[in-house]
Amino acid sequence: MRKIYIQSQFQSIFNRLYLSLIQLFWMILPFILMPILMDEPYKDFSFTIYGLFIGVGCITLWLIIFNSGKSKLIGHGLEFDDGGIVYTNYGSNKAISWGDFNGCVVKYSFPRMVVLSSTNKQNIEFSYYTFSSKQRREIFVYLDSK
């Protein structure tokens, strides 16, 4: 039996925003802690924040506009078939055969990640919000039955 899950355009934007905000947090954390530790205020911090938001916004806008139509590239996809699991990340595929599949784990880290474990250590890892909540439920139910 073959099952395919493809990330929607909305979910792509939501996931990108989620991951970008977390990366932004980790990038600005030193700028927040440095003045506290050094007893000196940091000047012109807003320039860094605005630059990072503009960069993330431009990449997202570019993907919305140009990643459409017949030449649309699948951002993230997950396929289950008789051979195993195939994860697609913008044209790059990573596979785990059912014989090597060692389970599914949700890492409650920052950001939250899903890890499909393999006995040969070729794990597949993607953001928890890569797929919609309905797709996630179906994926987890299907993987729990394996």
PLY file of the C-alpha trace (Angstrom):
ply
format ascii 1.0
element vertex 146
property float x
property float y
property float z
element edge 145
property int vertex1
property int vertex2
end_header
0.00 0.00 0.00
1.36 3.40 -0.99
0.72 6.59 1.02
2.04 10.02 0.06
2.02 13.17 2.18
2.98 16.48 0.58
3.45 19.74 2.44
0.89 22.39 1.51
1.88 25.95 0.57
0.37 27.30 3.82
2.19 24.67 5.89
5.43 25.52 4.11
5.07 29.19 5.05
4.05 28.34 8.63
6.94 25.89 9.07
9.44 28.33 7.54
8.21 31.09 9.87
8.41 28.73 12.87
11.96 27.63 12.10
13.09 31.16 11.20
11.78 32.63 14.44
13.60 29.96 16.43
16.81 30.57 14.47
16.33 34.30 15.00
15.92 33.70 18.73
19.20 31.74 18.89
20.93 34.44 16.82
19.77 37.37 18.95
20.22 35.64 22.31
23.92 36.65 22.47
22.95 40.26 21.64
20.52 40.21 24.55
22.92 38.56 27.00
26.06 40.53 26.08
24.87 43.90 27.46
23.65 42.20 30.62
26.96 40.42 31.17
29.14 43.39 30.14
27.09 46.18 31.77
27.02 48.09 28.48
23.96 48.79 26.35
24.05 47.48 22.79
23.56 50.19 20.18
21.58 49.81 16.95
20.21 46.34 17.73
17.07 47.00 15.65
19.09 47.03 12.40
20.08 43.39 12.94
16.51 42.33 13.75
15.00 44.11 10.75
17.64 42.69 8.42
16.95 39.14 9.52
13.16 39.55 9.16
13.56 41.08 5.69
15.80 38.19 4.62
13.33 35.54 5.80
10.46 37.47 4.21
12.21 37.73 0.83
12.97 34.00 0.70
9.39 33.11 1.62
7.96 35.55 -0.93
10.27 34.18 -3.62
9.10 30.62 -2.91
5.43 31.67 -2.98
5.77 33.44 -6.32
8.18 31.25 -8.25
7.54 27.77 -6.81
4.20 27.26 -8.54
2.67 25.87 -11.71
3.94 22.87 -13.66
7.54 23.32 -12.54
6.61 23.41 -8.85
9.18 21.70 -6.69
7.87 19.60 -3.81
9.18 21.27 -0.69
8.71 18.40 1.71
7.05 15.07 1.13
6.83 11.74 2.87
6.03 8.51 1.03
5.32 5.09 2.47
5.31 2.07 0.19
6.10 -1.64 0.39
9.85 -0.91 0.24
9.96 1.60 3.08
9.93 5.34 3.74
11.10 8.07 1.36
11.43 11.66 2.57
11.70 14.40 -0.07
13.31 17.72 0.79
13.25 20.08 -2.24
14.18 17.37 -4.74
16.59 15.52 -2.46
15.40 12.10 -1.32
16.34 10.13 1.76
15.07 6.58 2.26
14.75 3.98 5.01
13.72 0.43 4.17
11.18 -1.23 6.47
13.83 -3.73 7.51
16.01 -0.88 8.80
13.18 1.17 10.33
13.67 1.47 14.08
10.75 3.68 15.11
9.56 7.26 15.21
10.49 9.74 17.95
9.35 13.32 18.52
12.19 15.37 20.03
10.73 18.08 22.23
13.67 20.35 21.64
13.68 23.93 20.39
12.67 23.51 17.51
10.53 20.41 17.89
11.67 17.70 15.48
10.44 14.32 14.23
13.09 11.61 13.84
12.46 8.45 11.86
15.17 6.16 13.22
17.11 3.65 11.19
19.25 0.78 12.43
22.04 1.89 10.08
22.00 5.43 11.56
20.69 7.02 8.32
17.88 8.74 10.24
15.34 11.03 8.62
14.74 14.22 10.59
12.29 17.03 9.86
10.45 19.77 11.70
7.35 18.77 13.67
5.36 21.41 11.76
6.49 20.27 8.30
3.12 18.59 7.81
-0.35 19.67 8.97
-1.80 18.32 12.22
-4.10 15.96 10.28
-1.19 14.63 8.23
0.95 14.25 11.37
-1.77 12.21 13.10
-2.07 9.91 10.07
1.72 9.58 9.79
2.15 8.72 13.48
-0.72 6.21 13.43
0.72 4.55 10.33
4.25 4.41 11.77
3.00 3.06 15.11
1.44 0.13 13.24
4.81 -0.79 11.70
0 1
1 2
2 3
3 4
4 5
5 6
6 7
7 8
8 9
9 10
10 11
11 12
12 13
13 14
14 15
15 16
16 17
17 18
18 19
19 20
20 21
21 22
22 23
23 24
24 25
25 26
26 27
27 28
28 29
29 30
30 31
31 32
32 33
33 34
34 35
35 36
36 37
37 38
38 39
39 40
40 41
41 42
42 43
43 44
44 45
45 46
46 47
47 48
48 49
49 50
50 51
51 52
52 53
53 54
54 55
55 56
56 57
57 58
58 59
59 60
60 61
61 62
62 63
63 64
64 65
65 66
66 67
67 68
68 69
69 70
70 71
71 72
72 73
73 74
74 75
75 76
76 77
77 78
78 79
79 80
80 81
81 82
82 83
83 84
84 85
85 86
86 87
87 88
88 89
89 90
90 91
91 92
92 93
93 94
94 95
95 96
96 97
97 98
98 99
99 100
100 101
101 102
102 103
103 104
104 105
105 106
106 107
107 108
108 109
109 110
110 111
111 112
112 113
113 114
114 115
115 116
116 117
117 118
118 119
119 120
120 121
121 122
122 123
123 124
124 125
125 126
126 127
127 128
128 129
129 130
130 131
131 132
132 133
133 134
134 135
135 136
136 137
137 138
138 139
139 140
140 141
141 142
142 143
143 144
144 145
